Amino acid sequence: MRILLVDDEIELTDPLSRVLSREGYTVDAAYDGTNGSQFAQAGTYDLLILDWMLPGKTGLEICQELRTQGKTTPVLFLTAKDTLDDRVQGLDAGADDYLVKPFELRELLARVRALLRRSGVESYSTTLGRLVVADLELDVENQIAYRQGRMIELSQKESQLLKYFMENVGQLLTHSQIMQHLWQDDEQPGSNVIAALIRLLRRKIETGSESALIHTVYGKGYRFGYTVIE
């Protein structure tokens, strides 16, 4: 999944680019509106993150140009403009979402995921029976996952657990919630079974230099995703 980030604040753009890259996205960055517009016109992106006030050409103008051309790529505005009139103007120009600076990183990441899900880029398809989060894909019906070109065979419980995680990215899932989801009305096993199942799943989906996806929140449970938020 490709994201174009256009913002003239280098102290924001560069760290944010690194964070998005760690989340599994491919990120192109531009620091002015002229280059940002050229990137947007020439590239195929799944999401544009645009600052409103840019040298050369504003983010508003970039968005308006794309919409005039019939392009429907989701646009998220990052801006210090925070009045109701500003927000209405941005949305009327064709933006899909609007986040006022300064912002919380985890809110930005949640909005990115939501926009990608809304556009069908990062979403679960009941037709295809596949769940995709960044570079990990799960074929639910066949109990097979794919990551960076490799096929990962899963047991029934491993597949059920991974599906549960991928449908709840960034959410704290307690041991009790996982237990009830996996065994439901069946007689539930000892609590150490969850830990053992997590270890097996980690070994399969996190190998070599691949980023960790399953994060332990000690004494509480687990979170799934590239960034763990305590």
N, C-alpha and C positions, 0 to 999 in steps of 0.2 A: 504494500500500500504506500502510495507516494503522497507526500504533503509538501506544499510550497509555503514557506514562511517569509513574509515580507515585512520588515520593520527596520527603521533607521537607528534604533537603539542597540548598538552592538553588544553592550553589556547585558541586554536581555536576549537578543536573537541567538547569540552563540551558545549560551548555556541551555536555552530552551531547545535549540536544535539537537544538542547532545542528549537531553532528556528524552525527546521524541525518538531519537535513534535507538536509545536503550529500550524504549517501549516496543521496538521492532519495526518502526516505520522508516521508509526511505525519505530523507528530508533534503530539499533544495532551499537555500536561503538567498535572499536579495535584500539590499540595504537602502534601496530607493525605489520610487514608483516606476521610473522608466525601465529599469532592469526587471523589476517585478512583473510589469506588464508583458515584457518580452518573454519571460519564463512562462507566464500563464498562457500566453498565446501559442508558444512553441511546444510546451510539454503536455503530457497527459497525467493529470493529477486527480487524486481521489478527494482531496480537501485543500482549500486555500485558507491560510491564516493571515489576515491583512491588518496592518496598522492603518488607521484612518488618515492621519496627517503624515504625508511622506514627501520628500523632495522630488521634484520632477513631475510626478503624477500622484494624486491621492488614491488611497485604497478605495474610496467611494467611486472614483472614476474607473478604476480597474474593474470593480464589480459591475458597474453599469455597462461597460463595454462588453463584458462576457455575456451578460443577460441579453443585451441587444443582439448579440450574435447567436442567441439561442442555446448557449452553453449552460448546463445545469449543475456544474460542479459546486458542491457545498462551499459556502464562504462563512468564516467566522471572523468577525471584527474584534481586534484588540485596540482599545482606545481610551484615552483619558476623558473623552467627551461623555458626560454622564447625565445630561438632561433628558427629559422625556422626548423633547423635540428631536434631539440628536438620535435617539434610539429609533424613533419613528422614521426619520430620514434614512438611516442605515438600512432598516428592514425594507422600506419602500424601494431602495436602490437595488434590492435583490439579495441582501445578506440573509443567511439562514439562522445565525445566532450572533450574540453581541456580548462581549465580556469587558467590563470596565477595569482599567489599570488603577491601582495595583490589584492583582488577583492572586488567589491561592492556586498553587500548581495542581493540586489534586482536582480542583474544580475544572481547570482547563482540560486536564486529561479526560475527565468524565464527559465534558462537552464534546471533545474530539471523538471519543468512542460513540457517543450518542448520535453525532452527525454521520459517522461512518455506518452505523447500524441503520439509520434512517434512509441512507442512500443505497443500502444493500451491499456495501463493501465488506462490512465486518458484522455479519449477522448469521443467525441460525436459520437455515432454510428447511422447512418441513417437506418441501418437494424433493430436494436433493438429499435430505437427511444428513446434512453436514454442518458442523459448527466450526467457525474460523475465528481465531483470535491472534492477530499479528501473524507470525510465521508458523503457527501451529494449526493444523486442520484435523478434525476428527470426523471420520466416516462412522456414524453411529450404528447403522444397520450391520455393517461388516466388522465392527470392533477393531478398526484399523486407524491409526493416526499417522500424519505425515508432518515432518519437520525438516526444513532445509534439504529437501530432496530425498530423505530416507523414510522408509516405511516402517512403522512400529506396530507390531501385533500386540493386542491387548486381551486380557481375560475379560469375562463378562463384568466382574466387579470393578476392574480397573477402568473399563470403558464407561461404566455408570458413574464412577467417581470423577473421571476427567470431564464428562459431560456436565456434571453438577458444578464443577469448578468453572468451566468455561461459560456457563450460563450466569455465573455470579462473580464476574471479574471484579477484583478490588474489594469484595465484601468479606467480612470476617465470618467464616463458617465454623461453628463450634463442633466439638467432638460429638455432642448429642445430636445436632442437626445432621451431621454426616451419617451417623449411625442410623437415625430414623429414616433418612432418605434411602440408604442402601438396603436396609433390611425391612423397613416398614412393618408389616404385620408378622413377619417371620420372627422366630426366636433370635434375639440379638446376641452376638458373641461378646467376648470380653473386650475391654477398651484397648488392650494391646493389639488387637487385630487391625484397628484403624491405623495405628502407627506403622505396623508391618506393611499394610497395603500402600500407604503413602511412600514408604521407602522403595517398594517395588516400582511404583509409578514414576518416581523421580529418576530412578536408574534408567528407565526407558525413554523418558522425554527430555532429560537434561544430561546430555553426554558431551564430553570434550569441552570445547569452548562455548557451548551454547549457554545462553543466559538462564539463570534460575527462574522458574515459574511458580513453584509451590513454596510459600514462605510460612514458617512456623511462627505463630504468635504464642509465645510460651505461657502455659497455664490457661489458654483460651481456645485455641484451635488453629486454623490455617487461612491464609489469603492466597489467591491466585492472581498472577500478573507479573509484569516486569518490574514494577515499583511497589515495594511493600510500605504501607503507611501505618505506623504504630499509633 
